[in-house]
């Protein structure tokens, strides 16, 4: 948290007549003014950096959280500064603070904030654009010359000397006459003036650590004058040193240059699962407690036919159900981090590593779904890259899927290169075969809609799914994601993140794993189109 180092300013304390009781008001922070924080960093608050909403900042003495005396009750943001009104609690420490503020002993304030949005200019000044205002403190000197208390409204009992009604109070003239009458008048003293001669100014000597600490504890003008003398001495020597040192470049002072880290991390992988999202992930039976499970399918249906004559045997066919065993594939990855890497790295930075591990799991699981889908497909034709042959191949695949089943295909799965080929197809006059139709417009050759900026095109009524996990020249047409008549199924159980410490090497091992399975429920409805 930033706590500003104070600097000398002036105070205008208002009278208490007509003002609310036990309140202090003034300027908390001046905008566009440079100040110095406790560690020596220079900061500048930009207009609007502090909010007038949210939890009231606490009111402390000298940035000491153990000396809380009240809270800020009103905040008024202007183009030049943040104004405040604070209420002082009726405690012993609060009463003391009110007395110090009322008589002008303490007439400055200083803020304590946590910056949330900031940058650095060429001079190394931190430019704070947004910050959480945590506390406001009454201080001996503020960081900003304008951070002052402008009004102190209080009702503090004042003890007045009591006078008896019958007591005779001597006048000042009577007292002086009595003193004159009783005290002897001394003879006038003759003082010989010693002439003063011009002398060379004594060379300033930098204070030792002990001198500095002693002045710090004395405080007040002693400490202020020492700081002023040191600053003037340093300024007087700076010109000579700079002239002798010559030009100083950033390459000469790498250890003094801040190295900010700009997040978020540049991500070169899109953690999506086009195939899995289109198919839909199904849960394992019985909570996935076994290594395999059975997925039954019908290999022979019952039959119904016309009876040849009365009292003759009717059609009778035994249903045959296959017991298909589906196995689970374990997908996992791990990373080992040293304790130093964990201790020296922020929490959000550590999350980047964990998120990347989970993202790689998503890509690996989608790759399993894509590879097994292509393996299960049966060819329905060879595309020679012409428009006419594409239409023939697509409809041949749809016929193969529908024959004997009455199910129609719903999706076309392609690799990125095939998606590019589809988008560039044109008729003999150069018109796109799959144009993008939108915003109420109609077009020609609109067998399906295509969009060069989206993978959600619609060639010939099919949902287009583009996945880079497919090998080149992949085109698969099938029916999925309908719940009924799905030709291909995907099962998954994500087990999540595991972590274990490794004391022998001061490290921590983290892994992410899950189980996936695929099943070609109706292989005849999974059709592929190859290229010549």
LOPA-991882 format. One record per residue (C-alpha): x, y, z; residue in three letters. Coordinates in pm, whole numbers, plus 50000, padded with zeros to 5 digits. Layout:
N
XYZala...
***
This chain:
532
500005000050000unk501265034849913unk501655058750205unk502795093250100unk505845109650255unk504855143950393unk506125177950278unk505615212250434unk502365231050361unk500135257850510unk496785253850686unk493555273450690unk491485262650994unk487925275151000unk485945286151302unk483535261851459unk480455284251457unk477615267251269unk479695237151165unk478915200551242unk480455187451562unk483625166151564unk484315168251190unk487415176250987unk487305186250621unk489775196450357unk491815184150059unk492985147750060unk494925146449729unk495815171749462unk495655158049108unk498505161848856unk500975170149135unk504115149249197unk504775135849548unk507105110349708unk505975078449882unk507625061550179unk510055040649969unk511185070749765unk509035064049457unk507525094849297unk503805093149226unk501175114849060unk497425109849096unk495455115948776unk491985132148793unk489385106848901unk491945082449043unk490085080249375unk486465069549386unk483695086149585unk481945052549621unk482635021249820unk483675015750178unk484585046750380unk488345051250427unk489485049050791unk490955079250968unk494345072751136unk497025092451316unk500365092551128unk499415062250906unk499305040151216unk496435015051196unk496595010351574unk495715047151618unk492355047951445unk490365079051531unk487415078851289unk486455075650924unk485945096050608unk482205102250573unk482045124150261unk484115124849942unk483785151349673unk485795146849352unk486745177949154unk488945183148849unk491785195849071unk491585174449384unk489695149849606unk487915168049891unk486875150750213unk484885153450532unk485895130250817unk484175123351147unk486365118851455unk485175093051707unk484535103652067unk487475084252213unk490435095852418unk492655094252110unk489965111151903unk489665139552156unk493425144352148unk493375145451769unk490575171451771unk492545193552008unk495685191051792unk493675199051480unk491725227351641unk494755246251769unk496665240851441unk499335217951580unk498345192151317unk496755207251011unk497705183850728unk496525149950597unk497975121650390unk496255092950207unk497015055650207unk495995037949883unk496435005449691unk496975013849319unk494904992149082unk495715009248749unk498955027748690unk501875033548454unk505285050448460unk506385080748260unk509875086548118unk511015102448445unk510015071648643unk507005088448806unk504165063948881unk501005077948719unk498065064448921unk494835062948720unk492825042448972unk493375031749332unk491555017849633unk491445045049899unk492125026150224unk492815053050482unk493395089950551unk495815101050822unk496395132651020unk500105139150975unk502715164451072unk503435171250705unk501715157950391unk503145146650059unk501135171649859unk501415208149949unk497665211749905unk496675182650133unk495405203950415unk492655206250674unk490475235850581unk487875232750856unk487755218651206unk484285217551358unk484235205251719unk482895211452063unk485785206652304unk485275216952668unk487595245052773unk488515248953139unk488165285453244unk489495299553574unk486715305553826unk486415339054004unk484545344854331unk481865371254300unk483205391954591unk486865388454499unk488635420954415unk490855416754112unk493675442254105unk494095461153783unk497265458653579unk498085495353654unk497935488654028unk500155457954000unk502745476953797unk502745505954043unk503315482554334unk506165465554157unk507715499154073unk507465510954432unk509055480554589unk511715470754332unk514955491354318unk515775506453982unk519115492853854unk521715516353716unk521885516453334unk524465492353200unk526905503952938unk527465477852666unk530425481152435unk529515470252082unk531955446551917unk532345452651544unk531305422851319unk533505413751027unk532425394350717unk533365357950737unk533335329950486unk530295306950513unk531125274850696unk531225244550469unk528185222550528unk528955188350669unk526655159650592unk525065146450914unk525955112151040unk523405084851091unk523305093251460unk522755130351389unk519915121951151unk518195098551397unk518525123951678unk516955151151462unk514225126951357unk513265119951718unk513325156951808unk511125164151507unk509595197851435unk511815225551300unk515015206451390unk514265177451158unk512795200250891unk515845223050886unk518195193250860unk516285179550560unk516305213750398unk520055217950451unk520805183350308unk518595190450003unk520295223749936unk523755208649975unk522895180149738unk521465204349481unk524575226049500unk526845196449426unk524665180549157unk525725203848876unk529415196748930unk528885159348944unk526745158648631unk529255179548438unk532075155848534unk530145123648472unk529055130848117unk525975116247947unk524255087548126unk522295063147911unk519815036148010unk522425010547911unk524615024448189unk521975020048462unk520144987248394unk519774979948764unk517735011748819unk515245006448538unk511854991148629unk510864959948435unk507044958948430unk505214927648317unk502204933848093unk499454907848130unk497534888748004unk499904862947866unk500124861347486unk498214829547401unk499014812047073unk496544783347128unk492774785647130unk491604760547390unk488414749147217unk486994714847126unk484984718146802unk484374680646756unk483514674147122unk481204704447135unk479344692946824unk478984656946945unk478394664547312unk480154647847607unk478224619947779unk478674607948137unk479994573348217unk477514548248361unk477604541448737unk479834571248799unk482664556748589unk483874532848859unk485084506348613unk487794505748347unk485314494848075unk481574495148018unk479164478347777unk477324498047507unk474674475247351unk473624478746988unk471064460346777unk472554438646506unk469314421046407unk465854436246450unk462564418146486unk460464416246169unk456914422546064unk455464409645733unk452134401945574unk450584368345668unk450364346545360unk447034330345456unk444944327145761unk446304305146038unk449734304045878unk452864313246065unk453564350346083unk456964366646047unk459274358446335unk462824371246366unk464914369746681unk466414402746791unk470174401346831unk471844426747061unk475604430147052unk477574436147370unk480134462647277unk482874468747530unk484074504547548unk487414511947713unk488624543547877unk491614563847767unk493474582848036unk494634617747939unk496954635848176unk499814660448200unk502064672348477unk504404700548570unk506904702848856unk507584737049007unk510354746149248unk509394761649579unk511404792149477unk509314796249162unk506134793549368unk507344817349642unk508764843449406unk505844843849160unk502484860449210unk499284840149239unk497824851548905unk501084841848732unk500904806848882unk497334803548752unk498654808348398unk500574775648427unk497584756648566unk495244770848302unk497664760648028unk497754725148166unk493954723248158unk493884738447809unk496264711747682unk493894685347822unk491064700747617unk493114699047297unk494194662947367unk490634651047437unk489324667747121unk492134651646924unk491014617047045unk487454624546933unk488604637446592unk491004608646518unk488524581246613unk485734597846414unk487854597246098unk488964561346166unk485344549746197unk484254566245870unk483494547445548unk484124563745209unk481174575945005unk483114590544717unk486174608644589unk486004645944529unk487874659144226unk487614694944360unk484934705644113unk481624720244220unk479564693744050unk481554665144198unk481324680244548unk477534681544528unk477434645644406unk479734633644685unk477804651944958unk474444638644843unk475844603444793unk476954604445157unk473504616245267unk471884587745073unk474224562245232unk473304575445575unk469554575745511unk469144542545330unk467384517345549unk467454540845852unk465444572145769unk467994593545953unk469484623745778unk472984637845832unk473404669046042unk477104678046042unk480054680945807unk483454678445982unk486404692645786unk490034702145834unk490954739245790unk492334733845439unk489044718445319unk487104747245478unk489214770745266unk488474750544954unk484724751645017unk484754789345064unk486534794944734unk484234773844516unk482524793944241unk480314786743942unk481234793743581unk480394830643621unk482504834943933unk479634835344182unk480344817944517unk478674784344558unk478354789844935unk477824827744974unk477274844645305unk473644855245328unk472654877945616unk470884909745727unk467734900445536unk469524898145201unk468954870944945unk471484857544703unk471994833844414unk473534799044434unk472524798344801unk472674760744844unk474094769245183unk475504798945369unk479234803545414unk481164830245605unk484904835845571unk485074850045923unk483244821546092unk483404783846105unk479664781446148unk478754779945783unk475934758545648unk476864740445325unk473754723645184unk471994724645519unk474804707645715unk476404722846024unk480024729345934unk482594720146202unk486224729846140unk488894714146359unk492674716646326unk493004682846499unk491924666246173unk494584656445923unk494614675245592unk491944667745330unk489444655245589unk485704656745518unk483324635545727unk479514637045708unk477434621445985unk474564626246231unk475444636346590unk474184656746882unk470514647946832unk470054622647110unk468314598846869unk470124582746580unk473534595846684unk476154577046485unk479124586546705unk479364590947083unk481894606847316unk482194599347690unk484224618847943unk485014621648314unk487264651048410unk489064642548735unk490794676248776unk494014688748936unk496234669049174unk499094684349372unk501774669149596unk504804684749765unk508294670549705unk510334680450010unk513524662949894unk513894686949600unk511864716449734unk509234713249467unk505584707049401unk504244682949138unk500904692248982unk498984670948733unk495654672848554unk493854642048424unk490584628248294unk489114597848115unk487624597847764unk486024571647538unk484544571747189unk482074547447034unk480934543546672unk477324534946752unk476164533246387unk479274529946169unk477264530045846unk476144565745917unk479694579045940unk480754587545583unk483884603945452unk484714620545122unk488314617745011unk490144638544754unk491584626844426unk
***
